[in-house]
C-alpha cells in the first residue's frame, strides 16, 4: 500500500487513501503541487507507530491508522483567542446591572438576567437557570453587585469560551465608582480584589455611563461642545455631563430606584391591574412584562404596548426634568449641552416618545449593549 500526499494552491493537502482516518485540513508540504508517496504497511496493534518522512502513523484498537504531521513547520499554528483579527488584545467586558449582565468578547455578546438562587448544595445559580424554580432573588444594591459579580462573570466567560488570561473590564454605577475609586476599602477596590481572587488577574473597573459616551465619540469623532449621557437601567438612571473637546467628565450622578422599575410600578401596573386582578409581580417579572409588551392571565393575552408607551412618555419627561434640576443645582450656567445620548435597557421604551427642538437627542444603536460596547473600546 502507498500513501499519496498532494499539495495545492490553497495551502491544504489531499490524502489519497480512503481506508485512513483523515485529519482536519492543515498546511501543505512546503512546495505547492508537490506529490509525495510513502509506502504504508497496515498498522494493526494499538499504539504502534510507523514513521515515513515527516509523517507518523499511529495504530489503534480497530486496526486503522491516523495521520499526524510531526515536523513543526508543517503543523497548524495555534490560534490566540485573546487577539482579534487586527492583532489587538481583546478584552472581556461584563456590565452587570440590576436587570441583567451584558457581556462582550470580540464578536460575541450575550445577556444574563440578574436573578440568582442558592441550591441545597450551596451552589449559586444565575440567570434563566435561577428562574426555573421558586425562590430566586434579584440584585438590589451596589453591595449585591460586588458580591455576585464573580458568579455572573464566570457564567458569561463559559458562554463565550473566554480564556482566563483575557483582560476583564467591569462597571459600577457612576456615583459608587466616583465615591470609592480612591478608597482602599471602597467598592472599586473590593470588586477588583474579588475578581482577582476568582482567577482574573487583569481587572479594570469603570463607571457605568462612560461606555456609551466612549462608543458615541468613536462613531462621531468631530463632536463639539458638551454631551449629556443618560443611561436608563432597571433600577438606576445614570447621567454624565461630558466635555467632548477635552474628553473629560464635568459632572455625573446616579438616581437609584428611578429606573424602568419605577416607571412600571408607579405608572404602568396601576393601569393594567384589572387585566390580572390576583397577580403580583416580582421585579424580574416586571422586566419581562415590559420587554414582551403583553400580559397573560390564564388563557387570555392582552396587548399593553399602548399603556407602556404612555407610561414611558410621562416617565422620561420626569427623569429629564430631574436631571436638569441636578445639573442646574451643581453647575448653574455651566450646565449646557448640545447633544443628549440615551442608552441602556430603558432607551428602547422611549424611542418614539422623546424629542426636543432645542438639543440633538440620540438613542444609540442596541442601547442595552452600548455601555459594554464602549467599555470594549477603552484603551487608556
Secondary structure, 3 states (H helix, E strand, C coil): CEEEEEECCCCCEEECCCCCECCCCCCCCCCCCCEEEEECCCCCCCCCEEEECCEEEEECCCCCEEEEECCHHHCCCCCCCCECCCCCECEEEEEECCCEEEEEECCEEEEEECEEEECCCCCEEEHHHHHCCCCCEECCCHHHHHHHHHHHHHHHHHHHCCCCCCEEEEEECHHHHHHHCCCCCCHHHHHHHHHHHCCCCCEEEEECCHHHHHHHHHHCCCCCCEEEEEEECCCEEEEEEEECCCCEEEEEEEEECCCHHHHHHHHHHHHHHHHHCCCCCCHHHHHHHHHHCEEEECCEEEECHHHHHHHHHHHHHHHHHHHHHHHHHHHHHHCCCCEEEEECHHHHHHCCCCCCCCCEEEECCCHHHHHHHHHCCCCC
